Amino acid sequence: MFIERLDVTGYEEVYHFADTDFSAFIAIHNTRLGPALGGCRMKPYESDDQALRDVLLLAKGMTLKNSLAGLDYGGGKMVVNAPDPTRDRMHFVGEAVETLQGRYLTADDVGTTIDDMKVAAQRTRYVATQGADALPGDPSPWTALGVFQCILAAVAYRNMQNAPTDLKIWVQGLGKVGWGLTERLANSRRRFFDLYVSDLLPDRVAAARTTFGATEYTPDKAAQIHVYAPCAMGQVIRDDNIDDIRFPIICGGANNQLETDELAQTLHDRGILYCPDFLVNAGGVISAASEITGYDEGAVRQSVIDRGVCLTKTFKMAEHGNTTPLEMAKLLAHSRLP
């Protein structure tokens, strides 16, 4: 397998791995708190340059996510530019991870599953999520729980929980996290949401309509939505659509929801409560980290539920400091970095 180390300012290590029908990048952003921990994402990118841009953004976000979650792990990520995780590709994933000798620990992510990571683990010792020995493996339910708790916290912070009519929430993306979030919202004992859903796959929307009584989201319903929960891919809030975004609360499970961090100020100036994604969606990595150090389901659950407490604290500190919740969350994350 061809391995090329890339020199990228601000990153400790970045590599390109290539072989027949395989092209992947691993980015280690920061290891001051410990070895880098982040998932292996697999999807077809338009180019390797695009895959590289994505891995850099994701790895940097993992540094903030892991730090703010109180984990003793740094930030890293792997992306594979491929349509699906074949056995050969997952073996290449394992071989690539193994070359870093524990400086990067991988896990499942968008486009990969626990079963895929078990295949990768045949070639590396550094896989965090395999579900062995009664461990949970799949981190997505914990991510969904954390997002759910943060939505409740954001709604309470805005004093919207006692609104005269049910709040309308749009869950964008019905993958593992989006589906889990929709399920929690539908089954909550405190249910006060009308559910709207969207996904690139019509079958998933149809299933959510049948299972949860959700309504398919269409752009003409935007003005009705109180909470927007992006749970698919990133950069859904961009310079070219920022003028159309008027949702009172944005709180979802997707990584890198903003095209640039500066857009957080634009949202803030409009009175939109943007919940920092790396705070909200940390449930999965909290679970993955616990699998490495000695799994304690009770401790994981409490830590994930506390994402809502952390978010409320961040809102209050940002208000006191006259800044955005995103900037305050970044400050809190950086405060743990030696």
N, C-alpha and C positions, 0 to 999 in steps of 0.2 A: 504493500500500500504506500502510495506517495504521501509524504508529510511535508508541509511547508509552514514554517513559523512566520507570522506576519507581524510587522512592527506597527502597532496602533497606539497612538498617544493616549495615555490615561488608563490603559489596560495592562495588567501584569503579563498575561500570555494570551495569544490568539493563534490558532492553528487552522490550516486547511488540510483536510484528509480526502484523498481521491483514489479510486480504483475503478474497475469496470462496473458501470451502472451504480456508482456511489460517489457522492460529493457531499462533504459535511464540514461544518465549522464548530470548533469549541472555543469559547471566549471565557477567560478567567479575568474578571474585572478587579476584584479586591479580596485578599485573603487575610486581612488584619485580624479578623475575629476567628478565623479557622479556615479549613479547606473549603473551596467553593462548592456550593450545593445548588443545583438547578436542573430542571427537566430536560429531556431530549425531545425536541419538537420535529415532526416530520411532515412536510407538505411540499407540493411542487411550486417552486418559486419561478418567476419569469427569468431569473438569471442568478448566477452565483453571487454577483454583486449585491443583489437584493437580499439574498440569504445572509450574507455577511452583515449588512446593515441591521437586519432583524436580530441576529445573534448578539450584536453589540448592544443594542437597546435593551434586550431581554436580560443580558448578563448584568448590566448596570442597574436595572430594576431589581434584580435579585439581591444585590448588595444592600439596597435600601430596605427591601422586604424582610430579609433575614435579620438585619440589625434591628429594625423597628419591632419585630416579633420577639426580640430578646434571645435569638438563637446565636450560638457560637459557631456560626458558619459564614463564610464569605459568599460573594456573588459570582455565579458562573452559569453558562447555558451551552446547550448543543443544539444545532439545527441541521437537519438532513434535507437536502434538496431532492426529494423523491416523492412519488405519489402514494406509496404504501410500504409498510414495514415487512418486506419479505424476510425469510430466514437468513439469507446471505447478507442482506443489509444490516440486520440486527447483529449478526456476527461481526461485521465491520464496525458497527457502533461500539461493541464491546472491546474490540481490538484497539480502536482509537482512544477510548476512555482509559484503557489499561496502560497506554504509553505515558500517561501523565502521573502514574504511580500514586494515586490518591490525592493529588492536588485539586482534582475535580471529581465530585460524586454526582452521578446522574440518577434520573427517575423518569417515570412516564410523564407525558405531556400531550399536547395537541398532536393527534395523529399516531400516538403509540399507546399501548396498553400494558397492564401488568404481565400478561403472557408474553408480549414482545420483550419486556425487560428481563424476563426469565431466560429468554433466548440469548440476549446480550450478555447476561451473567455467566453464560457458558465460556465467555472469553475475557471476563474481567471480574475482579473482586469488588468493584466500586459502584454497585447498583444499590440505591437506597430503598426502592419499593419493589418488593417481589411477593408480598403476601404470604411468606413462609411461616410455619409454626404459629398459626392462628393470628398472624399480624394482618392488619387491614389491607395493606398493599395499595389499593386504589385511593388516592388522596382527594379525589373530586368531591365526595360527600362532605368532607371537612371544609373544603373551599366553599361549597354551597352554604354550609351552616354559617361560616363567617360572613359571607355576603348578606345572608338573611338577617343576622344580628346587626350588621351595620345599617341595613335599610331601616330596621326598627329604630336604631339610634338616631339616624338622620331625620326620620319622620318626627320623632319625639323632640329633637332639637328645634325643629321648625314649628312645633306645637300643632302638627297636622293630624295627630292620632285621634282627635275627637271631632274631626270634620263632620258636618251634617250628612254628607254622602260618602260612600266608599271611595277610597283613593284608587286611581287608575295607574297601574304599573305596567310598563312595557319591558318584557324580557326579550332581548335581542340575542338569538342564538340558543338552540336547544340541544347542544352537545351535553357532555356529562355534567358540567357545572350548571349550565342553564336549565337543564331538565330537573336537576336536583333542587335548584332554587325555586323553580315553578312549583314543584311538589311541596316544598316547605311552605310557600306562600299559600297554596291551596288548602293545606291541611292544618295551618296554624290555628290554635285555639283562640287567638286574638285576630282572626281574619277580618280585615277591613279593606281588602284590595279587590278591585276588578282586574282580572288578569288579561293582558294582551300579549301575544307572542308572535315572533317571526323567526324564520330560518330559511336558509337557501334551499333546504330540502322540503318540499310540500308535504311529504309523508309525516315528517316530524310535527309540523303545524297541525295537521289533521289529527295526529295522535294526542297532542296536547289539548285540542278542542274536545276530543272525546273523553279523555282521562280527567281533565281538570276543569272542564267547562270554560276554557279560555276562548278569547276572541282573537281572530287573526288581526294583527296590526297592519294598517295601511297608512300612508303618509297623511291622508286627510284627517286622521284621528290625532295628529300630533298635538294640537291645541288642547286636547282633553287630558293628556297624560300628566300625572303629577310626579311620578318617579320613573326615570329611564335607567334600566339595568343592562348595560352592554356586556354580554357574556360570550361573544364570538371572538373575532380577531381584533387587533389593535387599530389605532389611529382612525377611529370612527368620528372623532371631533377634529376638524381640520380648518385651515384658513378658508377653504372654498365652501364650507357649509356652516361655519360658526354663526353666521347671521340668521340661520334658520332654527337654531337650537334655543328653545325657550322653556325647557322642562325645569320645574322648580328644584328638583333633586336629581343628581346623576350619581348612581351607586351600583356598580356591577363587578363582575368577576374577570373581565378581560384585562390583559396586560397592555400597558402603553396606550391607553384610550385617547390621549391627546397627541396630536401631531407634533406639537412643541409645548414645552412647559409654560410658555408665555400665554397660551390660550386660557390657562387657569385664571389669570388676572381678568381677562375679558369676561369669562363666566361670572367671576366674583363681582365685577362692576355692574353686572346685570341682575344681581341678587340671586344667581343660581348657585346652589350648594353642591359643589363638586367634591366627591369623596375620593381621596387619593387611592388609586387602584392598588398600589403595593402594600397599603395598609389593609384594605378591604379583603383582598384575595389571598391572604397569607395562610389560611387554614390548611391548605394542602401541604405546604412546605413544613408547617409545624408538625403535621403527622409524619411526614417523611423523615424529619430530623429525629423524631422520637423512635422510629424504627431502628435508627442507627445506634442510638445511645442506650436503648432499653425501653421498650414500649410500655407506656402507662396511659391507658385509654382515658381515665379520669382526668389526668393532668392535661392531656391533649384537648379534651372537651372543654375544660375550663379556660385554657389558653385561647382556644378558638372563639368561645363565647365572649371572652374579654376583648376581642377585636372591636366590638361595639363600644365598650368602655373606653378603649384607646381612641376611637374615633371621636367620641364626645369630648374627651380631654383635648384632642387636637383642635376641634372646633373652638372651644373656649379659649385656648391659648392663642390661636390665630386671631380671634376677635380682640383679645386683649393687646396683642402685638400689632394690630392693624395690618395683617398680612393675610394671604390666602391659606386655606387648610393644606394645600399641596406644599407650599413653602415651609409651613410649620412642621409638617410630617417629615420633610427632608432634613430640617434642622434637628429634629428629634432622632432621626436615624443616624445622622452624622455624629451626634453627640456620643454615641457608643463606640465609634471607630477610633482606635488608639492614634 
